[in-house]
Amino acid sequence: MTKNQAFEILKSAGDIRAARIITENTDNFSKIKVWRMARALRRGVPVAKIIHQKWFYGLKFYTNQYTLDPRPDTETLVSAVIADCGKNVRPHILDLGTGTGCIISALVKNIYGATGIAVDTSRGALRVARRNIKNLGLGKSVHIAYGNFNNAKMTNDKFDIIVSNPPYIAMGDTRVNIGAKHDPMRALYAKNNGLAAYENIARNARHWIRDGGKIYLEIGDGMGTDVRKIFSDSGWIFNRAEYDLAGIERVLIFSI
């Protein structure tokens, strides 16, 4: 099958943009492969999940069914951390729930001397993160490890910066778009109306942060008031909020 024939089939299954991205990032246009990709498009599978790659903060990441696809909203978090890091800071960073490793990778690539540890409870996600760290040449700067932020003894290290895009969709919330339905549920949903992960982080992260350190959290639309209260009740000091390109409060920053 030619590239043009594949494009027409994929366009009819999805749309012209999806067809263009897939054909530009695919080498083998066998009939079986194109049929499978077209079927995936009809089922609402995101293009990133079909071609197994997504760009984030100028870097290309491998992604699959075990991870969230990196999203533009999360670049707000990365930009906030970079803006706060002056020259010769060399921060040690903890990434909670790393998924593809996109946050820690973008930070270490853009902050001179930065190092980090990225943890996740999903073995599948850890394999993806390791692959991306290796592909980006960050093996000496970033360590990938199994870790659960529900456990205060997860690590004995102390960090200058903690970052997290935790699960924050309420259990049973039906407003998730069709693309997100192909993401792992554990990376999307949290108990207590989507706030459980923040409660665990607020309680335990104080054991992992150095004096003067900061924690940067991605939040869902409209969650700012609740998350600020959770962290305030745990002794954290609210520093500021950052807004995404749509004007939505997307990142909260706290210190101890």
Secondary structure, 3 states (H helix, E strand, C coil): CCHHHHHHHHHHHCCHHHHHHHHHCCCCCCHHHHHHHHHHHHCCCCHHHHHCEEEECCEEEECCCCCCCCCHHHHHHHHHHHHHCCCCCCCEEEEECCCCCHHHHHHHHHCCCCEEEEEECCHHHHHHHHHHHHHCCCCCCEEEEECCCCCCCCCCCCEEEEEECCCCEECCCCCCCCCHHHCCHHHCEEHHHHCHHHHHHHHHHHHCEEEEEEEEEECCCCCHHHHHHHHHHCCCEEEEEEECCCCCEEEEEEEC
